[in-house]
Amino acid sequence: MLLELRGFRGWEAGALWEELKFDVTHQWAFQRIAVVGERRWQDWGTWLSRPLFRAEMRYFDQSRMEEARAWLGL
């Protein structure tokens, strides 16, 4: 899965709850998750999210989008 966080500033409480429910329900659906973002805190957020998923997760800066796609095999 490719998750691009362009213009992402954070979650509202309700949206965060919906995201967490999705994460738990689909934790076995992905082998790799590439998170592409613009901010250093998004890298930390990716690291903190790793225990929620069986999938291998990596953060890529927006300038490395093609590397993220290659890592996913796209």
PDB file of N, H, CA, C and O in Angstrom:
ATOM      1  N   MET A   1       0.842  -1.161   0.000  1.00  0.00           N
ATOM      2  CA  MET A   1       0.000   0.000   0.000  1.00  0.00           C
ATOM      3  C   MET A   1       0.893   1.231   0.000  1.00  0.00           C
ATOM      4  O   MET A   1       1.891   1.286   0.718  1.00  0.00           O
ATOM      5  N   LEU A   2       0.530   2.207  -0.802  1.00  0.00           N
ATOM      6  H   LEU A   2      -0.281   2.162  -1.386  1.00  0.00           H
ATOM      7  CA  LEU A   2       1.213   3.495  -0.841  1.00  0.00           C
ATOM      8  C   LEU A   2       0.316   4.519  -0.173  1.00  0.00           C
ATOM      9  O   LEU A   2      -0.813   4.743  -0.610  1.00  0.00           O
ATOM     10  N   LEU A   3       0.813   5.136   0.877  1.00  0.00           N
ATOM     11  H   LEU A   3       1.730   4.953   1.232  1.00  0.00           H
ATOM     12  CA  LEU A   3       0.063   6.141   1.624  1.00  0.00           C
ATOM     13  C   LEU A   3       0.792   7.466   1.468  1.00  0.00           C
ATOM     14  O   LEU A   3       1.871   7.660   2.028  1.00  0.00           O
ATOM     15  N   GLU A   4       0.195   8.382   0.700  1.00  0.00           N
ATOM     16  H   GLU A   4      -0.681   8.225   0.245  1.00  0.00           H
ATOM     17  CA  GLU A   4       0.818   9.687   0.474  1.00  0.00           C
ATOM     18  C   GLU A   4       0.159  10.725   1.367  1.00  0.00           C
ATOM     19  O   GLU A   4      -1.057  10.911   1.322  1.00  0.00           O
ATOM     20  N   LEU A   5       0.970  11.405   2.185  1.00  0.00           N
ATOM     21  H   LEU A   5       1.958  11.254   2.222  1.00  0.00           H
ATOM     22  CA  LEU A   5       0.469  12.367   3.150  1.00  0.00           C
ATOM     23  C   LEU A   5       0.687  13.804   2.679  1.00  0.00           C
ATOM     24  O   LEU A   5       1.123  14.649   3.462  1.00  0.00           O
ATOM     25  N   ARG A   6       0.397  14.082   1.449  1.00  0.00           N
ATOM     26  H   ARG A   6       0.043  13.396   0.813  1.00  0.00           H
ATOM     27  CA  ARG A   6       0.568  15.428   0.900  1.00  0.00           C
ATOM     28  C   ARG A   6      -0.445  16.380   1.543  1.00  0.00           C
ATOM     29  O   ARG A   6      -1.651  16.135   1.495  1.00  0.00           O
ATOM     30  N   GLY A   7       0.047  17.454   2.137  1.00  0.00           N
ATOM     31  H   GLY A   7       1.027  17.652   2.175  1.00  0.00           H
ATOM     32  CA  GLY A   7      -0.822  18.435   2.770  1.00  0.00           C
ATOM     33  C   GLY A   7      -1.454  17.957   4.072  1.00  0.00           C
ATOM     34  O   GLY A   7      -2.325  18.634   4.618  1.00  0.00           O
ATOM     35  N   PHE A   8      -1.034  16.816   4.571  1.00  0.00           N
ATOM     36  H   PHE A   8      -0.326  16.266   4.128  1.00  0.00           H
ATOM     37  CA  PHE A   8      -1.607  16.242   5.799  1.00  0.00           C
ATOM     38  C   PHE A   8      -1.110  17.012   7.016  1.00  0.00           C
ATOM     39  O   PHE A   8       0.093  17.226   7.166  1.00  0.00           O
ATOM     40  N   ARG A   9      -2.018  17.426   7.878  1.00  0.00           N
ATOM     41  H   ARG A   9      -2.995  17.252   7.757  1.00  0.00           H
ATOM     42  CA  ARG A   9      -1.643  18.193   9.066  1.00  0.00           C
ATOM     43  C   ARG A   9      -1.976  17.459  10.362  1.00  0.00           C
ATOM     44  O   ARG A   9      -1.527  17.872  11.431  1.00  0.00           O
ATOM     45  N   GLY A  10      -2.749  16.387  10.287  1.00  0.00           N
ATOM     46  H   GLY A  10      -3.113  16.052   9.419  1.00  0.00           H
ATOM     47  CA  GLY A  10      -3.118  15.629  11.476  1.00  0.00           C
ATOM     48  C   GLY A  10      -4.557  15.176  11.395  1.00  0.00           C
ATOM     49  O   GLY A  10      -5.263  15.473  10.431  1.00  0.00           O
ATOM     50  N   TRP A  11      -4.988  14.453  12.415  1.00  0.00           N
ATOM     51  H   TRP A  11      -4.415  14.212  13.198  1.00  0.00           H
ATOM     52  CA  TRP A  11      -6.340  13.923  12.459  1.00  0.00           C
ATOM     53  C   TRP A  11      -7.191  14.712  13.433  1.00  0.00           C
ATOM     54  O   TRP A  11      -6.690  15.298  14.394  1.00  0.00           O
ATOM     55  N   GLU A  12      -8.468  14.716  13.169  1.00  0.00           N
ATOM     56  H   GLU A  12      -8.875  14.241  12.388  1.00  0.00           H
ATOM     57  CA  GLU A  12      -9.433  15.117  14.185  1.00  0.00           C
ATOM     58  C   GLU A  12      -9.763  13.842  14.947  1.00  0.00           C
ATOM     59  O   GLU A  12      -9.532  12.745  14.438  1.00  0.00           O
ATOM     60  N   ALA A  13     -10.294  13.964  16.150  1.00  0.00           N
ATOM     61  H   ALA A  13     -10.482  14.855  16.564  1.00  0.00           H
ATOM     62  CA  ALA A  13     -10.529  12.792  17.009  1.00  0.00           C
ATOM     63  C   ALA A  13     -11.360  11.717  16.311  1.00  0.00           C
ATOM     64  O   ALA A  13     -10.993  10.542  16.349  1.00  0.00           O
ATOM     65  N   GLY A  14     -12.458  12.086  15.681  1.00  0.00           N
ATOM     66  H   GLY A  14     -12.756  13.040  15.650  1.00  0.00           H
ATOM     67  CA  GLY A  14     -13.317  11.107  15.005  1.00  0.00           C
ATOM     68  C   GLY A  14     -12.610  10.418  13.856  1.00  0.00           C
ATOM     69  O   GLY A  14     -12.758   9.211  13.664  1.00  0.00           O
ATOM     70  N   ALA A  15     -11.843  11.177  13.094  1.00  0.00           N
ATOM     71  H   ALA A  15     -11.723  12.157  13.250  1.00  0.00           H
ATOM     72  CA  ALA A  15     -11.110  10.602  11.963  1.00  0.00           C
ATOM     73  C   ALA A  15     -10.009   9.658  12.443  1.00  0.00           C
ATOM     74  O   ALA A  15      -9.764   8.617  11.833  1.00  0.00           O
ATOM     75  N   LEU A  16      -9.351  10.030  13.537  1.00  0.00           N
ATOM     76  H   LEU A  16      -9.550  10.876  14.032  1.00  0.00           H
ATOM     77  CA  LEU A  16      -8.318   9.160  14.102  1.00  0.00           C
ATOM     78  C   LEU A  16      -8.926   7.829  14.539  1.00  0.00           C
ATOM     79  O   LEU A  16      -8.338   6.776  14.296  1.00  0.00           O
ATOM     80  N   TRP A  17     -10.089   7.862  15.178  1.00  0.00           N
ATOM     81  H   TRP A  17     -10.566   8.717  15.376  1.00  0.00           H
ATOM     82  CA  TRP A  17     -10.771   6.635  15.597  1.00  0.00           C
ATOM     83  C   TRP A  17     -11.095   5.759  14.393  1.00  0.00           C
ATOM     84  O   TRP A  17     -10.877   4.548  14.436  1.00  0.00           O
ATOM     85  N   GLU A  18     -11.612   6.353  13.319  1.00  0.00           N
ATOM     86  H   GLU A  18     -11.789   7.337  13.283  1.00  0.00           H
ATOM     87  CA  GLU A  18     -11.930   5.591  12.102  1.00  0.00           C
ATOM     88  C   GLU A  18     -10.662   4.986  11.501  1.00  0.00           C
ATOM     89  O   GLU A  18     -10.678   3.843  11.044  1.00  0.00           O
ATOM     90  N   GLU A  19      -9.581   5.736  11.498  1.00  0.00           N
ATOM     91  H   GLU A  19      -9.568   6.664  11.870  1.00  0.00           H
ATOM     92  CA  GLU A  19      -8.304   5.238  10.972  1.00  0.00           C
ATOM     93  C   GLU A  19      -7.805   4.056  11.800  1.00  0.00           C
ATOM     94  O   GLU A  19      -7.353   3.056  11.243  1.00  0.00           O
ATOM     95  N   LEU A  20      -7.885   4.164  13.106  1.00  0.00           N
ATOM     96  H   LEU A  20      -8.252   4.977  13.559  1.00  0.00           H
ATOM     97  CA  LEU A  20      -7.432   3.066  13.965  1.00  0.00           C
ATOM     98  C   LEU A  20      -8.270   1.806  13.757  1.00  0.00           C
ATOM     99  O   LEU A  20      -7.730   0.700  13.760  1.00  0.00           O
ATOM    100  N   LYS A  21      -9.575   1.960  13.579  1.00  0.00           N
ATOM    101  H   LYS A  21     -10.014   2.858  13.577  1.00  0.00           H
ATOM    102  CA  LYS A  21     -10.432   0.798  13.313  1.00  0.00           C
ATOM    103  C   LYS A  21     -10.041   0.150  11.990  1.00  0.00           C
ATOM    104  O   LYS A  21      -9.977  -1.075  11.896  1.00  0.00           O
ATOM    105  N   PHE A  22      -9.779   0.967  10.965  1.00  0.00           N
ATOM    106  H   PHE A  22      -9.831   1.963  11.042  1.00  0.00           H
ATOM    107  CA  PHE A  22      -9.339   0.429   9.673  1.00  0.00           C
ATOM    108  C   PHE A  22      -8.020  -0.324   9.834  1.00  0.00           C
ATOM    109  O   PHE A  22      -7.863  -1.435   9.328  1.00  0.00           O
ATOM    110  N   ASP A  23      -7.075   0.291  10.544  1.00  0.00           N
ATOM    111  H   ASP A  23      -7.203   1.193  10.955  1.00  0.00           H
ATOM    112  CA  ASP A  23      -5.757  -0.323  10.735  1.00  0.00           C
ATOM    113  C   ASP A  23      -5.863  -1.697  11.382  1.00  0.00           C
ATOM    114  O   ASP A  23      -5.247  -2.653  10.911  1.00  0.00           O
ATOM    115  N   VAL A  24      -6.631  -1.803  12.446  1.00  0.00           N
ATOM    116  H   VAL A  24      -7.132  -1.026  12.828  1.00  0.00           H
ATOM    117  CA  VAL A  24      -6.766  -3.073  13.159  1.00  0.00           C
ATOM    118  C   VAL A  24      -7.480  -4.109  12.289  1.00  0.00           C
ATOM    119  O   VAL A  24      -7.083  -5.274  12.260  1.00  0.00           O
ATOM    120  N   THR A  25      -8.517  -3.693  11.592  1.00  0.00           N
ATOM    121  H   THR A  25      -8.840  -2.747  11.616  1.00  0.00           H
ATOM    122  CA  THR A  25      -9.286  -4.613  10.752  1.00  0.00           C
ATOM    123  C   THR A  25      -8.487  -5.122   9.562  1.00  0.00           C
ATOM    124  O   THR A  25      -8.687  -6.256   9.126  1.00  0.00           O
ATOM    125  N   HIS A  26      -7.584  -4.303   9.029  1.00  0.00           N
ATOM    126  H   HIS A  26      -7.421  -3.382   9.383  1.00  0.00           H
ATOM    127  CA  HIS A  26      -6.851  -4.652   7.812  1.00  0.00           C
ATOM    128  C   HIS A  26      -5.368  -4.924   8.038  1.00  0.00           C
ATOM    129  O   HIS A  26      -4.590  -4.936   7.084  1.00  0.00           O
ATOM    130  N   GLN A  27      -4.972  -5.139   9.278  1.00  0.00           N
ATOM    131  H   GLN A  27      -5.603  -5.128  10.053  1.00  0.00           H
ATOM    132  CA  GLN A  27      -3.543  -5.301   9.562  1.00  0.00           C
ATOM    133  C   GLN A  27      -2.894  -6.472   8.825  1.00  0.00           C
ATOM    134  O   GLN A  27      -1.678  -6.473   8.636  1.00  0.00           O
ATOM    135  N   TRP A  28      -3.671  -7.457   8.410  1.00  0.00           N
ATOM    136  H   TRP A  28      -4.659  -7.456   8.564  1.00  0.00           H
ATOM    137  CA  TRP A  28      -3.118  -8.620   7.709  1.00  0.00           C
ATOM    138  C   TRP A  28      -3.238  -8.500   6.194  1.00  0.00           C
ATOM    139  O   TRP A  28      -2.815  -9.406   5.477  1.00  0.00           O
ATOM    140  N   ALA A  29      -3.797  -7.418   5.694  1.00  0.00           N
ATOM    141  H   ALA A  29      -4.141  -6.682   6.276  1.00  0.00           H
ATOM    142  CA  ALA A  29      -4.081  -7.277   4.265  1.00  0.00           C
ATOM    143  C   ALA A  29      -2.871  -6.824   3.442  1.00  0.00           C
ATOM    144  O   ALA A  29      -2.882  -6.963   2.219  1.00  0.00           O
ATOM    145  N   PHE A  30      -1.846  -6.295   4.073  1.00  0.00           N
ATOM    146  H   PHE A  30      -1.837  -6.182   5.066  1.00  0.00           H
ATOM    147  CA  PHE A  30      -0.731  -5.708   3.330  1.00  0.00           C
ATOM    148  C   PHE A  30       0.588  -6.346   3.739  1.00  0.00           C
ATOM    149  O   PHE A  30       0.787  -6.689   4.904  1.00  0.00           O
ATOM    150  N   GLN A  31       1.490  -6.502   2.771  1.00  0.00           N
ATOM    151  H   GLN A  31       1.329  -6.224   1.824  1.00  0.00           H
ATOM    152  CA  GLN A  31       2.827  -6.993   3.079  1.00  0.00           C
ATOM    153  C   GLN A  31       3.798  -5.842   3.310  1.00  0.00           C
ATOM    154  O   GLN A  31       4.701  -5.930   4.141  1.00  0.00           O
ATOM    155  N   ARG A  32       3.595  -4.758   2.559  1.00  0.00           N
ATOM    156  H   ARG A  32       2.862  -4.686   1.883  1.00  0.00           H
ATOM    157  CA  ARG A  32       4.444  -3.577   2.687  1.00  0.00           C
ATOM    158  C   ARG A  32       3.584  -2.321   2.636  1.00  0.00           C
ATOM    159  O   ARG A  32       2.605  -2.248   1.893  1.00  0.00           O
ATOM    160  N   ILE A  33       3.968  -1.342   3.437  1.00  0.00           N
ATOM    161  H   ILE A  33       4.763  -1.402   4.041  1.00  0.00           H
ATOM    162  CA  ILE A  33       3.293  -0.049   3.431  1.00  0.00           C
ATOM    163  C   ILE A  33       4.364   1.027   3.311  1.00  0.00           C
ATOM    164  O   ILE A  33       5.231   1.160   4.175  1.00  0.00           O
ATOM    165  N   ALA A  34       4.290   1.786   2.235  1.00  0.00           N
ATOM    166  H   ALA A  34       3.586   1.678   1.533  1.00  0.00           H
ATOM    167  CA  ALA A  34       5.194   2.918   2.031  1.00  0.00           C
ATOM    168  C   ALA A  34       4.423   4.189   2.371  1.00  0.00           C
ATOM    169  O   ALA A  34       3.384   4.475   1.777  1.00  0.00           O
ATOM    170  N   VAL A  35       4.941   4.940   3.326  1.00  0.00           N
ATOM    171  H   VAL A  35       5.785   4.707   3.809  1.00  0.00           H
ATOM    172  CA  VAL A  35       4.332   6.208   3.726  1.00  0.00           C
ATOM    173  C   VAL A  35       5.201   7.318   3.134  1.00  0.00           C
ATOM    174  O   VAL A  35       6.390   7.416   3.435  1.00  0.00           O
ATOM    175  N   VAL A  36       4.591   8.153   2.290  1.00  0.00           N
ATOM    176  H   VAL A  36       3.625   8.073   2.045  1.00  0.00           H
ATOM    177  CA  VAL A  36       5.320   9.241   1.645  1.00  0.00           C
ATOM    178  C   VAL A  36       4.782  10.546   2.205  1.00  0.00           C
ATOM    179  O   VAL A  36       3.583  10.816   2.141  1.00  0.00           O
ATOM    180  N   GLY A  37       5.686  11.356   2.757  1.00  0.00           N
ATOM    181  H   GLY A  37       6.661  11.137   2.808  1.00  0.00           H
ATOM    182  CA  GLY A  37       5.232  12.584   3.394  1.00  0.00           C
ATOM    183  C   GLY A  37       6.158  13.753   3.185  1.00  0.00           C
ATOM    184  O   GLY A  37       7.123  13.693   2.423  1.00  0.00           O
ATOM    185  N   GLU A  38       5.832  14.828   3.894  1.00  0.00           N
ATOM    186  H   GLU A  38       5.049  14.877   4.513  1.00  0.00           H
ATOM    187  CA  GLU A  38       6.538  16.096   3.732  1.00  0.00           C
ATOM    188  C   GLU A  38       7.173  16.605   5.024  1.00  0.00           C
ATOM    189  O   GLU A  38       7.908  17.593   5.003  1.00  0.00           O
ATOM    190  N   ARG A  39       6.903  15.958   6.121  1.00  0.00           N
ATOM    191  H   ARG A  39       6.306  15.156   6.138  1.00  0.00           H
ATOM    192  CA  ARG A  39       7.324  16.490   7.410  1.00  0.00           C
ATOM    193  C   ARG A  39       8.034  15.418   8.256  1.00  0.00           C
ATOM    194  O   ARG A  39       7.736  14.229   8.145  1.00  0.00           O
ATOM    195  N   ARG A  40       8.961  15.851   9.087  1.00  0.00           N
ATOM    196  H   ARG A  40       9.204  16.817   9.178  1.00  0.00           H
ATOM    197  CA  ARG A  40       9.726  14.941   9.945  1.00  0.00           C
ATOM    198  C   ARG A  40       8.813  14.183  10.909  1.00  0.00           C
ATOM    199  O   ARG A  40       9.060  13.007  11.176  1.00  0.00           O
ATOM    200  N   TRP A  41       7.764  14.822  11.441  1.00  0.00           N
ATOM    201  H   TRP A  41       7.564  15.778  11.224  1.00  0.00           H
ATOM    202  CA  TRP A  41       6.876  14.153  12.393  1.00  0.00           C
ATOM    203  C   TRP A  41       6.131  13.005  11.729  1.00  0.00           C
ATOM    204  O   TRP A  41       5.704  12.076  12.415  1.00  0.00           O
ATOM    205  N   GLN A  42       5.963  13.046  10.404  1.00  0.00           N
ATOM    206  H   GLN A  42       6.309  13.801   9.847  1.00  0.00           H
ATOM    207  CA  GLN A  42       5.302  11.949   9.706  1.00  0.00           C
ATOM    208  C   GLN A  42       6.193  10.704   9.710  1.00  0.00           C
ATOM    209  O   GLN A  42       5.699   9.577   9.746  1.00  0.00           O
ATOM    210  N   ASP A  43       7.502  10.919   9.671  1.00  0.00           N
ATOM    211  H   ASP A  43       7.903  11.835   9.642  1.00  0.00           H
ATOM    212  CA  ASP A  43       8.450   9.809   9.796  1.00  0.00           C
ATOM    213  C   ASP A  43       8.303   9.174  11.178  1.00  0.00           C
ATOM    214  O   ASP A  43       8.256   7.950  11.295  1.00  0.00           O
ATOM    215  N   TRP A  44       8.231   9.995  12.219  1.00  0.00           N
ATOM    216  H   TRP A  44       8.270  10.990  12.124  1.00  0.00           H
ATOM    217  CA  TRP A  44       8.039   9.483  13.578  1.00  0.00           C
ATOM    218  C   TRP A  44       6.702   8.760  13.702  1.00  0.00           C
ATOM    219  O   TRP A  44       6.623   7.707  14.336  1.00  0.00           O
ATOM    220  N   GLY A  45       5.663   9.310  13.108  1.00  0.00           N
ATOM    221  H   GLY A  45       5.727  10.165  12.593  1.00  0.00           H
ATOM    222  CA  GLY A  45       4.346   8.681  13.145  1.00  0.00           C
ATOM    223  C   GLY A  45       4.346   7.315  12.496  1.00  0.00           C
ATOM    224  O   GLY A  45       3.685   6.390  12.970  1.00  0.00           O
ATOM    225  N   THR A  46       5.091   7.191  11.406  1.00  0.00           N
ATOM    226  H   THR A  46       5.628   7.942  11.022  1.00  0.00           H
ATOM    227  CA  THR A  46       5.224   5.893  10.735  1.00  0.00           C
ATOM    228  C   THR A  46       5.904   4.900  11.667  1.00  0.00           C
ATOM    229  O   THR A  46       5.468   3.755  11.791  1.00  0.00           O
ATOM    230  N   TRP A  47       6.957   5.334  12.310  1.00  0.00           N
ATOM    231  H   TRP A  47       7.311   6.263  12.210  1.00  0.00           H
ATOM    232  CA  TRP A  47       7.688   4.467  13.239  1.00  0.00           C
ATOM    233  C   TRP A  47       6.780   4.027  14.391  1.00  0.00           C
ATOM    234  O   TRP A  47       6.792   2.861  14.787  1.00  0.00           O
ATOM    235  N   LEU A  48       6.004   4.956  14.918  1.00  0.00           N
ATOM    236  H   LEU A  48       5.995   5.902  14.596  1.00  0.00           H
ATOM    237  CA  LEU A  48       5.112   4.628  16.032  1.00  0.00           C
ATOM    238  C   LEU A  48       3.965   3.705  15.609  1.00  0.00           C
ATOM    239  O   LEU A  48       3.422   2.984  16.446  1.00  0.00           O
ATOM    240  N   SER A  49       3.589   3.715  14.339  1.00  0.00           N
ATOM    241  H   SER A  49       4.029   4.301  13.659  1.00  0.00           H
ATOM    242  CA  SER A  49       2.484   2.891  13.832  1.00  0.00           C
ATOM    243  C   SER A  49       2.887   1.447  13.552  1.00  0.00           C
ATOM    244  O   SER A  49       2.017   0.588  13.412  1.00  0.00           O
ATOM    245  N   ARG A  50       4.152   1.170  13.469  1.00  0.00           N
ATOM    246  H   ARG A  50       4.858   1.868  13.583  1.00  0.00           H
ATOM    247  CA  ARG A  50       4.627  -0.165  13.087  1.00  0.00           C
ATOM    248  C   ARG A  50       4.018  -1.307  13.904  1.00  0.00           C
ATOM    249  O   ARG A  50       3.685  -2.341  13.324  1.00  0.00           O
ATOM    250  N   PRO A  51       3.858  -1.169  15.221  1.00  0.00           N
ATOM    251  CA  PRO A  51       3.287  -2.288  15.986  1.00  0.00           C
ATOM    252  C   PRO A  51       1.842  -2.629  15.614  1.00  0.00           C
ATOM    253  O   PRO A  51       1.369  -3.720  15.934  1.00  0.00           O
ATOM    254  N   LEU A  52       1.145  -1.726  14.954  1.00  0.00           N
ATOM    255  H   LEU A  52       1.529  -0.840  14.694  1.00  0.00           H
ATOM    256  CA  LEU A  52      -0.243  -1.974  14.577  1.00  0.00           C
ATOM    257  C   LEU A  52      -0.376  -2.855  13.338  1.00  0.00           C
ATOM    258  O   LEU A  52      -1.471  -3.327  13.031  1.00  0.00           O
ATOM    259  N   PHE A  53       0.719  -3.080  12.626  1.00  0.00           N
ATOM    260  H   PHE A  53       1.608  -2.696  12.875  1.00  0.00           H
ATOM    261  CA  PHE A  53       0.663  -3.791  11.356  1.00  0.00           C
ATOM    262  C   PHE A  53       1.626  -4.962  11.321  1.00  0.00           C
ATOM    263  O   PHE A  53       2.705  -4.916  11.910  1.00  0.00           O
ATOM    264  N   ARG A  54       1.224  -6.006  10.626  1.00  0.00           N
ATOM    265  H   ARG A  54       0.347  -6.044  10.147  1.00  0.00           H
ATOM    266  CA  ARG A  54       2.115  -7.113  10.323  1.00  0.00           C
ATOM    267  C   ARG A  54       3.056  -6.707   9.199  1.00  0.00           C
ATOM    268  O   ARG A  54       4.169  -7.222   9.094  1.00  0.00           O
ATOM    269  N   ALA A  55       2.606  -5.784   8.361  1.00  0.00           N
ATOM    270  H   ALA A  55       1.702  -5.365   8.446  1.00  0.00           H
ATOM    271  CA  ALA A  55       3.354  -5.357   7.182  1.00  0.00           C
ATOM    272  C   ALA A  55       4.618  -4.599   7.566  1.00  0.00           C
ATOM    273  O   ALA A  55       4.687  -3.949   8.609  1.00  0.00           O
ATOM    274  N   GLU A  56       5.609  -4.699   6.697  1.00  0.00           N
ATOM    275  H   GLU A  56       5.553  -5.227   5.849  1.00  0.00           H
ATOM    276  CA  GLU A  56       6.810  -3.883   6.842  1.00  0.00           C
ATOM    277  C   GLU A  56       6.445  -2.463   6.410  1.00  0.00           C
ATOM    278  O   GLU A  56       5.862  -2.260   5.344  1.00  0.00           O
ATOM    279  N   MET A  57       6.791  -1.490   7.241  1.00  0.00           N
ATOM    280  H   MET A  57       7.265  -1.655   8.106  1.00  0.00           H
ATOM    281  CA  MET A  57       6.474  -0.088   6.939  1.00  0.00           C
ATOM    282  C   MET A  57       7.753   0.714   6.804  1.00  0.00           C
ATOM    283  O   MET A  57       8.704   0.529   7.563  1.00  0.00           O
ATOM    284  N   ARG A  58       7.762   1.618   5.813  1.00  0.00           N
ATOM    285  H   ARG A  58       6.989   1.768   5.196  1.00  0.00           H
ATOM    286  CA  ARG A  58       8.887   2.540   5.646  1.00  0.00           C
ATOM    287  C   ARG A  58       8.354   3.917   5.279  1.00  0.00           C
ATOM    288  O   ARG A  58       7.360   4.058   4.566  1.00  0.00           O
ATOM    289  N   TYR A  59       9.043   4.919   5.786  1.00  0.00           N
ATOM    290  H   TYR A  59       9.850   4.805   6.366  1.00  0.00           H
ATOM    291  CA  TYR A  59       8.724   6.301   5.461  1.00  0.00           C
ATOM    292  C   TYR A  59       9.677   6.779   4.375  1.00  0.00           C
ATOM    293  O   TYR A  59      10.869   6.475   4.393  1.00  0.00           O
ATOM    294  N   PHE A  60       9.128   7.535   3.428  1.00  0.00           N
ATOM    295  H   PHE A  60       8.159   7.782   3.412  1.00  0.00           H
ATOM    296  CA  PHE A  60       9.916   8.144   2.358  1.00  0.00           C
ATOM    297  C   PHE A  60       9.530   9.614   2.264  1.00  0.00           C
ATOM    298  O   PHE A  60       8.348   9.954   2.311  1.00  0.00           O
ATOM    299  N   ASP A  61      10.513  10.473   2.134  1.00  0.00           N
ATOM    300  H   ASP A  61      11.473  10.197   2.096  1.00  0.00           H
ATOM    301  CA  ASP A  61      10.235  11.875   1.878  1.00  0.00           C
ATOM    302  C   ASP A  61       9.592  12.004   0.498  1.00  0.00           C
ATOM    303  O   ASP A  61       9.821  11.176  -0.384  1.00  0.00           O
ATOM    304  N   GLN A  62       8.784  13.055   0.323  1.00  0.00           N
ATOM    305  H   GLN A  62       8.598  13.727   1.039  1.00  0.00           H
ATOM    306  CA  GLN A  62       8.078  13.280  -0.947  1.00  0.00           C
ATOM    307  C   GLN A  62       9.028  13.234  -2.148  1.00  0.00           C
ATOM    308  O   GLN A  62       8.644  12.764  -3.219  1.00  0.00           O
ATOM    309  N   SER A  63      10.248  13.712  -1.980  1.00  0.00           N
ATOM    310  H   SER A  63      10.560  14.093  -1.109  1.00  0.00           H
ATOM    311  CA  SER A  63      11.224  13.722  -3.073  1.00  0.00           C
ATOM    312  C   SER A  63      11.674  12.316  -3.467  1.00  0.00           C
ATOM    313  O   SER A  63      12.332  12.147  -4.494  1.00  0.00           O
ATOM    314  N   ARG A  64      11.328  11.303  -2.664  1.00  0.00           N
ATOM    315  H   ARG A  64      10.793  11.441  -1.830  1.00  0.00           H
ATOM    316  CA  ARG A  64      11.738   9.915  -2.930  1.00  0.00           C
ATOM    317  C   ARG A  64      10.549   9.038  -3.334  1.00  0.00           C
ATOM    318  O   ARG A  64      10.564   7.829  -3.101  1.00  0.00           O
ATOM    319  N   MET A  65       9.527   9.638  -3.934  1.00  0.00           N
ATOM    320  H   MET A  65       9.514  10.620  -4.123  1.00  0.00           H
ATOM    321  CA  MET A  65       8.316   8.912  -4.332  1.00  0.00           C
ATOM    322  C   MET A  65       8.637   7.719  -5.224  1.00  0.00           C
ATOM    323  O   MET A  65       8.087   6.636  -5.022  1.00  0.00           O
ATOM    324  N   GLU A  66       9.513   7.897  -6.199  1.00  0.00           N
ATOM    325  H   GLU A  66       9.960   8.777  -6.363  1.00  0.00           H
ATOM    326  CA  GLU A  66       9.854   6.797  -7.101  1.00  0.00           C
ATOM    327  C   GLU A  66      10.541   5.657  -6.359  1.00  0.00           C
ATOM    328  O   GLU A  66      10.320   4.488  -6.676  1.00  0.00           O
ATOM    329  N   GLU A  67      11.360   5.983  -5.389  1.00  0.00           N
ATOM    330  H   GLU A  67      11.540   6.932  -5.131  1.00  0.00           H
ATOM    331  CA  GLU A  67      11.988   4.933  -4.567  1.00  0.00           C
ATOM    332  C   GLU A  67      10.942   4.171  -3.767  1.00  0.00           C
ATOM    333  O   GLU A  67      11.038   2.952  -3.624  1.00  0.00           O
ATOM    334  N   ALA A  68       9.939   4.881  -3.244  1.00  0.00           N
ATOM    335  H   ALA A  68       9.861   5.871  -3.361  1.00  0.00           H
ATOM    336  CA  ALA A  68       8.849   4.235  -2.512  1.00  0.00           C
ATOM    337  C   ALA A  68       8.080   3.277  -3.433  1.00  0.00           C
ATOM    338  O   ALA A  68       7.760   2.152  -3.048  1.00  0.00           O
ATOM    339  N   ARG A  69       7.793   3.735  -4.640  1.00  0.00           N
ATOM    340  H   ARG A  69       8.053   4.649  -4.954  1.00  0.00           H
ATOM    341  CA  ARG A  69       7.084   2.892  -5.609  1.00  0.00           C
ATOM    342  C   ARG A  69       7.904   1.649  -5.957  1.00  0.00           C
ATOM    343  O   ARG A  69       7.365   0.545  -6.041  1.00  0.00           O
ATOM    344  N   ALA A  70       9.189   1.833  -6.155  1.00  0.00           N
ATOM    345  H   ALA A  70       9.627   2.729  -6.086  1.00  0.00           H
ATOM    346  CA  ALA A  70      10.078   0.705  -6.478  1.00  0.00           C
ATOM    347  C   ALA A  70      10.109  -0.302  -5.323  1.00  0.00           C
ATOM    348  O   ALA A  70      10.076  -1.512  -5.550  1.00  0.00           O
ATOM    349  N   TRP A  71      10.172   0.198  -4.092  1.00  0.00           N
ATOM    350  H   TRP A  71      10.199   1.181  -3.908  1.00  0.00           H
ATOM    351  CA  TRP A  71      10.203  -0.674  -2.916  1.00  0.00           C
ATOM    352  C   TRP A  71       8.923  -1.508  -2.834  1.00  0.00           C
ATOM    353  O   TRP A  71       8.946  -2.656  -2.389  1.00  0.00           O
ATOM    354  N   LEU A  72       7.809  -0.916  -3.267  1.00  0.00           N
ATOM    355  H   LEU A  72       7.790   0.016  -3.628  1.00  0.00           H
ATOM    356  CA  LEU A  72       6.522  -1.638  -3.274  1.00  0.00           C
ATOM    357  C   LEU A  72       6.372  -2.552  -4.484  1.00  0.00           C
ATOM    358  O   LEU A  72       5.477  -3.397  -4.519  1.00  0.00           O
ATOM    359  N   GLY A  73       7.238  -2.388  -5.469  1.00  0.00           N
ATOM    360  H   GLY A  73       7.965  -1.702  -5.441  1.00  0.00           H
ATOM    361  CA  GLY A  73       7.135  -3.199  -6.682  1.00  0.00           C
ATOM    362  C   GLY A  73       6.107  -2.656  -7.650  1.00  0.00           C
ATOM    363  O   GLY A  73       5.547  -3.417  -8.439  1.00  0.00           O
ATOM    364  N   LEU A  74       5.841  -1.355  -7.610  1.00  0.00           N
ATOM    365  H   LEU A  74       6.296  -0.737  -6.969  1.00  0.00           H
ATOM    366  CA  LEU A  74       4.853  -0.744  -8.508  1.00  0.00           C
ATOM    367  C   LEU A  74       5.499  -0.257  -9.795  1.00  0.00           C
ATOM    368  O   LEU A  74       4.814   0.282 -10.664  1.00  0.00           O
TER     369      LEU A  74
END
